[in-house]
Amino acid sequence: MDACIIPLRTSLTFFVAVFEAVDCKVDWQVPEGSVIDPSTVASGKVVVAKVSGKCRNILLGERTALNILTRASGIATQNCDGLINAWSLQASAAVKVARGLGWHGHVAGTRKTTPGFRVVEKYALLVAGASTHRNDLSQMVMLKDNHVWASGSITNAVKKAKTAAGFSMKIEVECRKLEEAVEAAHAGADIVMLDNFEPPQLKQVAATLKQQFPHLLIEASGGITIDTMGDYVSPHVDIISQGKLTQGYGFVDFSLKIQKSEGILAD
């Protein structure tokens, strides 16, 4: 890897759990959230942790543990893209952009996570200062176009959701125009997702909704990236969600070398 600064933001807990399951011990050399720079050492490799245990057991846990470290770091941080030194901006960068614009709403991921890897990917968002959105289907009802179609209307869909979920569960409705959002709010939705709106239209609709329903939470979603996020920032928007925070991320290259003094190297 060419010299670049790699913010190490990942779930140390999951990494440790893998090696503990095979009777190994992990000693971290850097704290979670550290920035490591391989260019500061002659070898270009920085020891971030040392694993002790039987050789066979270390090898058993190696690939799973490194995959967790690699993937979670790639989601939570920004990493270098080889010779062109272009930043692949992920969750921490998205939060920095939002705060730099003076917007203090939620930068959130989406439900679009890797099967079987959701816990790690959602945790990486938290470490980066972003929001997870809902962690799983049990945490919030999200009514999308297919649910509305099956129910006959937004009002019917929300009514059925309230009956099934009870008073304590929040309900979000995906909306494609102002009229749908107003219907959702009148029906009792807690959050409306303005999906695939152009920025000028989004801001206008969000302002109208907030004026009429001040306690309604408004989420902007649909094709938003780190490069376009600034166009969607508005005092009337509470949440900006991006699927790419857990998709299309780069990888921080970690390797494990068994030596007299075992170590895990970032290179």
C-alpha positions in Angstrom: 0.0 0.0 0.0 1.3 3.5 -0.8 1.8 5.8 2.1 -1.5 7.1 3.4 -3.2 7.8 6.6 -5.6 5.1 7.6 -8.0 5.9 10.5 -8.4 2.6 12.3 -12.1 2.7 13.3 -13.6 -0.8 13.7 -15.0 -3.3 16.1 -12.2 -4.6 18.2 -14.8 -6.5 20.2 -15.7 -8.8 17.3 -12.1 -9.3 16.4 -11.2 -10.4 19.9 -14.3 -12.6 20.1 -13.1 -14.7 17.2 -9.7 -15.4 18.7 -11.2 -16.0 22.2 -13.4 -18.7 20.6 -10.2 -20.6 19.6 -8.4 -20.0 23.0 -6.2 -17.2 21.9 -5.5 -13.8 23.5 -5.4 -10.5 21.7 -3.3 -7.5 23.0 -4.1 -4.3 21.1 -1.2 -2.0 20.4 -3.5 0.9 19.4 -6.9 2.0 20.7 -10.1 1.9 18.7 -10.5 5.0 16.6 -6.7 5.5 16.2 -5.2 6.9 13.0 -2.3 4.7 11.8 0.1 5.8 9.1 2.3 3.1 7.6 4.5 5.7 5.9 5.9 6.6 9.3 7.8 3.3 9.6 10.6 2.0 7.4 8.8 -1.3 6.7 5.6 0.3 5.7 3.8 -2.0 8.2 2.3 -1.0 11.6 1.6 -3.6 14.3 -1.9 -2.9 15.6 -2.4 -6.0 17.7 -0.6 -9.1 18.9 -2.2 -12.5 19.1 -0.9 -15.2 21.4 -1.9 -18.9 21.4 -1.2 -22.2 19.8 -0.2 -21.9 16.2 -3.0 -24.1 15.0 -5.6 -22.0 16.9 -4.2 -18.8 15.5 -4.5 -20.1 12.0 -8.1 -21.3 12.7 -9.2 -17.7 13.6 -7.0 -15.8 11.2 -9.2 -15.3 8.1 -12.5 -14.7 9.9 -10.8 -12.2 12.3 -9.0 -10.4 9.5 -12.1 -10.2 7.4 -13.9 -8.5 10.2 -11.1 -6.0 10.8 -10.8 -5.3 7.1 -14.4 -4.8 6.3 -15.4 -2.8 9.4 -12.4 -0.5 9.0 -13.3 0.0 5.4 -16.9 1.0 6.3 -16.1 3.2 9.2 -13.3 5.2 7.7 -11.7 6.7 4.6 -8.9 4.9 2.9 -6.4 5.6 0.1 -6.8 4.5 -3.5 -3.3 3.6 -4.5 -1.2 5.9 -6.7 -3.9 8.4 -7.5 -4.4 9.1 -3.7 -8.1 9.6 -4.2 -10.1 9.2 -1.0 -12.9 6.6 -0.8 -15.1 8.5 1.6 -17.3 6.5 3.9 -19.2 7.1 7.1 -16.7 9.2 9.0 -16.1 11.4 6.0 -19.9 11.8 5.4 -20.3 12.9 9.0 -17.5 15.4 8.7 -19.0 16.9 5.6 -22.4 17.3 7.3 -20.9 18.9 10.3 -18.7 21.1 8.2 -21.9 22.4 6.5 -23.4 23.2 9.9 -26.0 20.4 9.7 -26.4 18.4 12.8 -29.0 15.8 11.7 -28.4 12.1 11.4 -26.1 10.7 8.7 -27.4 7.2 8.5 -26.8 3.9 6.8 -29.6 1.8 5.4 -30.8 -1.8 5.5 -28.5 -2.6 2.7 -25.9 -4.7 4.5 -24.0 -7.9 3.8 -26.0 -11.0 4.7 -24.6 -12.4 8.0 -22.4 -9.4 8.6 -25.0 -6.7 9.6 -23.9 -6.5 13.3 -20.3 -5.7 12.3 -21.3 -3.2 9.6 -23.8 -1.4 11.8 -21.2 -1.2 14.5 -18.7 0.3 12.1 -21.3 3.1 11.4 -21.5 3.9 15.1 -17.8 4.0 15.6 -17.6 6.5 12.7 -20.2 8.7 14.3 -23.0 7.9 11.9 -26.4 6.4 12.7 -27.4 2.8 12.0 -30.9 3.5 11.0 -32.8 0.5 12.2 -30.6 -2.4 13.2 -33.1 -5.0 12.1 -36.8 -5.4 11.0 -38.0 -5.5 14.6 -36.9 -2.0 15.5 -39.1 0.0 13.2 -41.9 -0.5 10.7 -40.8 0.8 7.2 -43.6 1.0 4.7 -42.4 1.0 1.1 -44.3 1.2 -2.2 -45.0 -2.5 -2.2 -46.6 -2.4 1.2 -48.7 0.5 0.2 -49.8 -1.2 -3.0 -50.7 -4.4 -1.1 -52.8 -2.4 1.4 -54.5 -0.2 -1.1 -53.3 3.2 0.3 -50.8 4.8 2.6 -53.6 5.4 5.2 -54.5 1.7 5.2 -50.9 0.6 5.3 -50.2 2.8 8.4 -53.4 1.7 10.1 -52.5 -2.0 9.6 -48.9 -1.4 10.8 -50.2 0.4 14.0 -52.5 -2.5 14.7 -49.7 -5.1 14.3 -46.9 -3.2 15.9 -48.7 -1.4 18.7 -48.2 2.1 20.1 -44.5 1.8 21.0 -43.2 1.1 17.5 -42.2 4.0 15.2 -43.5 3.9 11.6 -41.8 5.3 8.6 -43.4 5.7 5.1 -41.5 6.0 1.8 -43.0 8.8 -0.2 -42.4 10.0 -3.7 -44.3 13.3 -3.6 -45.7 15.9 -1.2 -49.3 14.5 -1.3 -48.1 11.0 -0.2 -46.1 12.5 2.6 -49.1 14.6 3.8 -51.2 11.5 3.8 -48.6 9.5 5.7 -48.4 12.3 8.3 -52.2 12.5 8.7 -52.3 8.7 9.0 -49.9 8.8 12.0 -46.5 8.1 10.5 -43.6 9.1 12.7 -41.1 9.5 9.8 -41.5 10.1 6.1 -38.8 9.2 3.7 -38.6 11.5 0.8 -37.2 9.1 -1.8 -35.4 10.1 -5.0 -36.3 13.7 -4.8 -34.2 16.3 -6.6 -32.6 18.7 -4.0 -34.7 21.8 -4.7 -37.9 19.8 -4.6 -36.8 18.0 -1.5 -36.1 21.2 0.4 -39.4 22.7 -0.6 -41.4 19.6 0.4 -39.5 19.3 3.7 -40.2 22.9 4.6 -43.9 22.5 3.8 -44.1 19.4 5.9 -42.3 20.8 8.9 -44.6 23.9 8.8 -47.7 21.7 8.9 -46.3 18.8 11.0 -43.5 20.2 13.2 -42.9 16.9 15.1 -42.7 14.8 11.9 -39.2 13.4 11.2 -38.1 13.8 7.6 -35.5 11.6 5.9 -33.8 12.2 2.6 -32.8 9.1 0.7 -32.2 7.7 -2.7 -28.9 7.9 -4.6 -27.3 10.3 -2.2 -23.5 10.1 -2.1 -20.7 11.9 -0.2 -20.3 14.2 -3.3 -24.0 15.2 -3.5 -24.9 15.1 0.2 -24.4 18.9 0.6 -27.2 19.5 -1.9 -29.7 17.8 0.4 -28.7 19.5 3.6 -31.6 21.5 5.0 -32.7 22.7 8.4 -36.0 20.9 7.7 -34.3 17.5 7.0 -33.6 15.3 10.1 -31.9 12.3 8.5 -29.9 11.7 5.3 -29.4 8.1 4.6 -26.9 6.6 2.2 -26.7 2.9 1.1 -23.1 3.4 0.1 -22.0 3.8 3.7 -22.2 0.0 3.9 -21.7 -0.7 0.2 -18.9 0.2 -2.2 -16.4 0.9 0.6 -12.7 0.3 0.3 -10.7 -2.2 2.3 -7.9 -1.5 4.8 -5.3 -4.2 4.2 -4.5 -6.2 7.3 -2.4 -9.3 7.4 -1.3 -11.7 10.1 2.2 -13.0 10.3 3.2 -15.8 12.7 6.6 -15.1 14.2 8.4 -15.5 17.5 6.4 -12.5 18.6 3.1 -12.8 16.8 1.6 -9.7 15.4 -1.1 -8.4 13.1 0.1 -5.9 10.6 -1.6 -3.1 8.6 0.2 -2.7 5.3 
